[in-house]
Amino acid sequence: MTEDSIIAKLRRRFPLIGDDCAVIPSPTGQDLLLKADLSIEGVHFTREKSAEEIGARAVARSLSDIAAMGGTPLYCLISLALAPWTNAQWIDGFYRGVYKLLRKGKTSLAGGDISHADQLICDVVLCGSVAKGKALLRSGARVGDALYVSGPLGGWRNKRGIVPRLEFGRKLLGLATACMDISDGLALDLHRMCKASGVAAELDNLPLLKGATLDQALHDGEDYELLYTVPPRTKAPGIRIGSITKGKPGSVRFQGRVVRPIGYDHTRQHS
């Protein structure tokens, strides 16, 4: 197994992989969306997970961020530092998982890099596009807006895999005033949205995944549903969970009680 043999195998499925750089035309009348996500052994996954699951999850996290902007994913770069415990069979499984997610998102793998390390590290860079000036941002929520999620919540303990809400996100273009994906827990991510928009939020209803608790829905993370706001009395897809209110920017309440912005934070986990 060599780097050249891995690349030769990938080229049969991903023809954009070519020279020192991929040459890709930029869509006219569009804003480009760029996203990078690290997946690190012992932080985002353990080696007990299947290679296919690790590959799919690495890509799905970035696709979810493109979905949150209302964008369309276009091209992907994947850099992989292989650990000593990996082999050719594992690499095949990893890229099989990558391929399944990219195919669903109609996204092309355009290149990347391959190296080695003491632990497995994957870096995904995703390029997408959205109509010029139309990207959904966190900062557009207004007092009086209704607050929605794209599906039930409950975190990584109760959810099987990540399903990027790409089509759902595009349906929100021209409808939602603000949007983001829930990766670190509703309480923390809603706090971030409200702070960016200079508003507060009142939650009155939380849809739960089967087996999930309210605490998990608020703080666990790994939901990867979309969290978004729409103008009052607007018919919108998804599940209404509350409204945007006046108050200290970033503050969140659930049925009158203050919700602390606690969720998964990489810097706090490290410290």
C-alpha positions as CSV (number, residue, x, y, z in Angstrom):
1,M,0.0,0.0,0.0
2,T,1.5,3.3,-1.1
3,E,0.2,6.9,-1.4
4,D,0.2,6.6,-5.2
5,S,-1.8,3.3,-5.0
6,I,-4.4,4.9,-2.7
7,I,-4.7,8.0,-5.0
8,A,-5.0,5.8,-8.1
9,K,-7.8,3.9,-6.6
10,L,-9.6,7.1,-5.6
11,R,-9.3,8.6,-9.1
12,R,-11.4,5.8,-10.5
13,R,-14.3,7.0,-8.4
14,F,-13.4,10.7,-8.1
15,P,-12.0,11.9,-11.5
16,L,-11.5,15.5,-10.3
17,I,-8.4,14.3,-8.3
18,G,-5.5,15.1,-10.6
19,D,-2.4,17.3,-10.4
20,D,-0.9,19.3,-7.5
21,C,-4.2,21.2,-7.2
22,A,-7.7,20.5,-8.4
23,V,-8.8,23.0,-11.1
24,I,-12.5,23.8,-10.5
25,P,-14.6,26.5,-12.2
26,S,-16.3,29.0,-9.8
27,P,-20.1,29.3,-10.3
28,T,-21.2,32.7,-11.5
29,G,-23.6,34.8,-9.4
30,Q,-22.9,32.7,-6.3
31,D,-21.2,33.2,-3.0
32,L,-18.7,30.4,-2.2
33,L,-19.0,28.6,1.2
34,L,-15.9,27.1,2.7
35,K,-15.8,24.9,5.8
36,A,-13.1,22.9,7.5
37,D,-13.6,20.2,10.2
38,L,-11.1,18.0,12.0
39,S,-11.9,14.5,13.1
40,I,-9.4,13.2,15.7
41,E,-9.1,9.7,17.2
42,G,-10.0,9.8,20.9
43,V,-11.8,13.2,20.5
44,H,-14.4,12.6,17.8
45,F,-14.3,8.8,17.5
46,T,-12.6,5.7,18.8
47,R,-10.9,3.0,16.6
48,E,-13.7,0.6,17.7
49,K,-16.0,2.4,15.2
50,S,-16.1,1.0,11.7
51,A,-13.9,2.6,9.1
52,E,-17.0,3.4,7.0
53,E,-18.8,5.1,9.9
54,I,-15.7,7.2,10.7
55,G,-15.5,8.3,7.1
56,A,-19.2,9.1,6.7
57,R,-19.3,11.0,10.0
58,A,-16.2,13.1,9.1
59,V,-17.9,14.3,5.9
60,A,-21.4,14.6,7.4
61,R,-20.3,17.2,9.9
62,S,-19.1,19.6,7.2
63,L,-22.2,18.9,5.0
64,S,-24.4,19.9,7.9
65,D,-22.7,23.3,8.1
66,I,-23.3,23.9,4.4
67,A,-26.9,22.9,5.0
68,A,-27.2,25.5,7.8
69,M,-26.2,28.2,5.3
70,G,-28.9,27.1,2.8
71,G,-26.0,26.1,0.5
72,T,-25.3,23.4,-2.0
73,P,-22.1,21.4,-1.5
74,L,-19.8,21.2,-4.5
75,Y,-16.3,19.9,-3.8
76,C,-14.5,18.3,-0.9
77,L,-10.8,17.9,0.1
78,I,-9.8,15.2,2.6
79,S,-6.5,15.1,4.3
80,L,-5.8,11.9,6.3
81,A,-3.0,11.1,8.8
82,L,-3.0,7.3,9.0
83,A,-2.4,5.7,12.4
84,P,-0.2,2.5,12.7
85,W,-3.3,0.4,13.3
86,T,-4.9,1.1,9.9
87,N,-4.4,-1.0,6.8
88,A,-5.5,-1.1,3.1
89,Q,-8.8,-2.7,4.1
90,W,-9.5,0.0,6.7
91,I,-8.7,2.8,4.1
92,D,-11.1,1.2,1.6
93,G,-13.8,1.2,4.2
94,F,-13.1,4.8,5.2
95,Y,-13.4,6.1,1.7
96,R,-16.5,3.9,1.1
97,G,-18.2,5.8,3.9
98,V,-17.0,9.1,2.5
99,Y,-18.3,8.2,-1.0
100,K,-21.8,7.3,0.3
101,L,-22.2,10.7,2.0
102,L,-20.7,12.7,-0.8
103,R,-22.9,10.9,-3.4
104,K,-26.1,11.7,-1.4
105,G,-25.0,15.3,-1.3
106,K,-24.0,15.3,-5.0
107,T,-20.5,16.4,-4.0
108,S,-17.2,15.6,-5.6
109,L,-14.0,14.6,-3.8
110,A,-11.4,16.8,-5.5
111,G,-8.2,15.9,-3.6
112,G,-6.5,16.2,-0.3
113,D,-3.4,14.8,1.3
114,I,-2.2,11.5,3.0
115,S,0.4,11.3,5.8
116,H,0.9,9.4,9.0
117,A,0.7,10.0,12.7
118,D,0.5,8.2,16.1
119,Q,-3.3,8.6,16.0
120,L,-5.8,8.9,13.2
121,I,-6.5,12.4,12.1
122,C,-8.9,13.5,9.3
123,D,-9.3,17.1,8.0
124,V,-12.3,17.7,5.7
125,V,-12.5,20.9,3.7
126,L,-15.8,21.5,2.0
127,C,-16.6,24.0,-0.7
128,G,-20.3,24.9,-1.4
129,S,-22.2,27.7,-3.0
130,V,-25.4,29.8,-2.4
131,A,-27.0,32.6,-4.4
132,K,-25.1,35.8,-3.9
133,G,-26.1,37.6,-0.7
134,K,-28.6,34.9,0.2
135,A,-26.7,32.7,2.7
136,L,-28.5,32.0,6.0
137,L,-26.6,33.6,8.9
138,R,-26.8,33.3,12.7
139,S,-27.2,37.1,13.0
140,G,-30.6,37.7,11.4
141,A,-33.1,36.7,14.2
142,R,-35.5,39.5,15.2
143,V,-37.7,40.0,18.2
144,G,-41.1,38.3,17.5
145,D,-39.7,35.7,15.1
146,A,-40.8,32.1,15.7
147,L,-38.1,29.6,16.6
148,Y,-38.0,26.2,14.9
149,V,-35.9,23.0,14.6
150,S,-35.9,20.6,11.7
151,G,-36.4,17.5,13.8
152,P,-36.5,15.9,17.3
153,L,-33.5,16.4,19.6
154,G,-31.6,14.2,22.0
155,G,-28.0,14.0,21.3
156,W,-25.5,11.4,20.3
157,R,-26.7,8.8,22.7
158,N,-30.1,8.5,21.0
159,K,-29.3,9.2,17.3
160,R,-27.9,6.9,14.6
161,G,-25.5,8.7,12.4
162,I,-25.6,12.3,11.1
163,V,-28.1,13.1,8.4
164,P,-27.1,16.5,6.9
165,R,-30.3,18.5,6.2
166,L,-29.2,19.8,2.8
167,E,-32.5,19.9,1.0
168,F,-34.2,21.2,4.1
169,G,-31.7,24.1,4.4
170,R,-32.3,25.1,0.8
171,K,-36.0,25.3,1.5
172,L,-35.3,27.9,4.1
173,L,-33.7,30.3,1.7
174,G,-35.8,33.5,1.5
175,L,-37.9,32.2,4.4
176,A,-35.6,31.9,7.5
177,T,-34.2,35.1,9.1
178,A,-31.4,33.1,10.9
179,C,-30.1,29.6,10.8
180,M,-27.4,27.3,12.2
181,D,-27.0,23.6,12.8
182,I,-27.1,22.1,16.3
183,S,-23.8,20.4,16.9
184,D,-22.9,21.3,20.5
185,G,-26.3,21.2,22.1
186,L,-29.4,23.3,21.7
187,A,-28.8,25.4,24.8
188,L,-25.3,26.4,23.7
189,D,-26.0,26.8,20.0
190,L,-29.2,28.8,20.6
191,H,-27.2,31.1,23.0
192,R,-24.7,31.6,20.1
193,M,-27.5,32.5,17.7
194,C,-29.2,34.9,20.1
195,K,-25.9,36.6,20.9
196,A,-25.0,37.0,17.3
197,S,-28.5,38.5,16.6
198,G,-28.6,40.7,19.8
199,V,-31.8,39.0,21.1
200,A,-33.0,36.5,23.7
201,A,-35.2,33.4,23.3
202,E,-38.1,31.7,25.1
203,L,-38.5,28.0,24.6
204,D,-41.9,26.4,25.2
205,N,-41.7,23.0,23.5
206,L,-38.9,20.6,22.8
207,P,-39.4,17.5,20.5
208,L,-37.4,14.6,21.8
209,L,-35.9,11.6,20.1
210,K,-37.1,8.2,21.4
211,G,-35.4,7.5,24.7
212,A,-34.0,11.1,25.1
213,T,-34.3,13.2,28.1
214,L,-34.9,17.0,28.2
215,D,-31.4,17.5,29.6
216,Q,-29.9,15.5,26.7
217,A,-31.9,17.6,24.2
218,L,-30.6,20.8,25.7
219,H,-27.0,20.0,26.4
220,D,-25.7,16.8,24.7
221,G,-24.9,18.0,21.2
222,E,-24.5,15.8,18.1
223,D,-28.1,16.4,16.9
224,Y,-27.1,18.1,13.6
225,E,-30.7,19.3,13.1
226,L,-31.2,22.9,11.9
227,L,-32.1,25.6,14.3
228,Y,-33.8,28.6,12.6
229,T,-36.1,31.6,13.0
230,V,-38.9,32.8,10.7
231,P,-41.0,36.0,10.8
232,P,-44.2,35.7,13.0
233,R,-47.3,34.1,11.4
234,T,-45.1,32.6,8.7
235,K,-45.9,29.0,7.6
236,A,-42.6,27.1,7.9
237,P,-41.5,23.5,7.8
238,G,-40.2,21.7,10.9
239,I,-41.2,22.0,14.5
240,R,-41.9,25.2,16.4
241,I,-40.1,25.3,19.7
242,G,-40.4,28.9,20.9
243,S,-39.9,32.5,19.9
244,I,-37.3,35.3,19.8
245,T,-37.8,37.9,22.6
246,K,-36.3,41.1,23.9
247,G,-33.7,40.6,26.6
248,K,-30.0,40.3,27.3
249,P,-28.4,39.1,24.1
250,G,-27.8,35.4,24.3
251,S,-30.1,34.6,27.2
252,V,-32.4,31.6,26.8
253,R,-35.4,30.6,28.9
254,F,-37.4,27.3,28.9
255,Q,-41.0,27.6,30.2
256,G,-39.9,30.6,32.3
257,R,-36.7,29.0,33.7
258,V,-33.2,30.3,32.7
259,V,-31.3,27.8,30.6
260,R,-27.5,27.9,31.0
261,P,-25.5,27.8,27.8
262,I,-23.9,24.5,28.5
263,G,-23.0,22.1,25.7
264,Y,-19.9,20.6,24.1
265,D,-17.1,23.1,23.9
266,H,-13.7,21.8,22.6
267,T,-11.7,24.5,24.4
268,R,-13.3,23.7,27.8
269,Q,-12.9,19.9,27.2
270,H,-9.2,20.5,26.6
271,S,-8.7,22.7,29.6
